Amino acid sequence: MKHLSNVAVATSLLRVSLGVMFVSHSVILKYHVFTLEGTAGYFVSLGLPAFLAYVVFWMEAVGGLLLILGVGSRWVSLALLPILIGAVWTHSGFGWVFTNANGGWEYPLYLAVLGVAQALLGDGAFALGHKLVPGRRLSVATS
């Protein structure tokens, strides 16, 4: 068995935890707790089109799953950044601490920074992406 570096394992922990966060925010929060219709209504209350709630739901669900599996982690992380930046915008008027009424902006900003770090690091260890594309080079974080 090939020796795994601490960076490769840490990159995988970051990738999987971000993926779980996105899946839980889409499937548990937006689908089961708020419902997709309720989420769409919230988007409208922010001045955003209702259809965008469905786009965000699917991006978070599929993107989160791809992160968990380690498929295209760099590109998936970058594709999900607009959602996190939108969450920073959504919560920006409620102060710094996320425990404030309606949340704060530090948690989505932190997640955005983690997304940038994931994009820079790549897939890490235990990723399926390099197994799905023959001849694909492993990211620096996996070597």
Phi, psi and omega in degrees: 000133180292140178290131178264134178282158175300324180295318180295319180290317179297320177299319178295319178299317178297313182300311182292318181294322174296318179298316178296320178299314181294316179297316181293323178292329179277301188287311183283307187283302186286325183271309186273320184276302184273340190067156181295324178294319178294321177296318178298319177298321178295318178300317178298320179297338177272356182090013179260154178291145183300321183300334181297330177298321179290321177298313180297316178305308183291322178298316179294317182294308182289315179299319177298317178296318178297322177295315179303317181283340182079043179247113178062039187303321180298309184290322179296316179300318178293322180293331181273349180302318178301327177295316180292322177294322175297324177292323175298314179300315182301319185264001186297331182277359185255011177093184187281316190274131184291346177279356174297159174305131182068012175080173177235181187260356184288325181292310177297327177294317177301316178296324177296318177297318177297323177296320177296316178301318179297318179298324179287326184277325182095207187284322186079196181281163173061029181262144179274342186305314182288341177277336182276335183244103181301137178081000180290133178285142176284150178289163180304324183291349179260352182262000000 
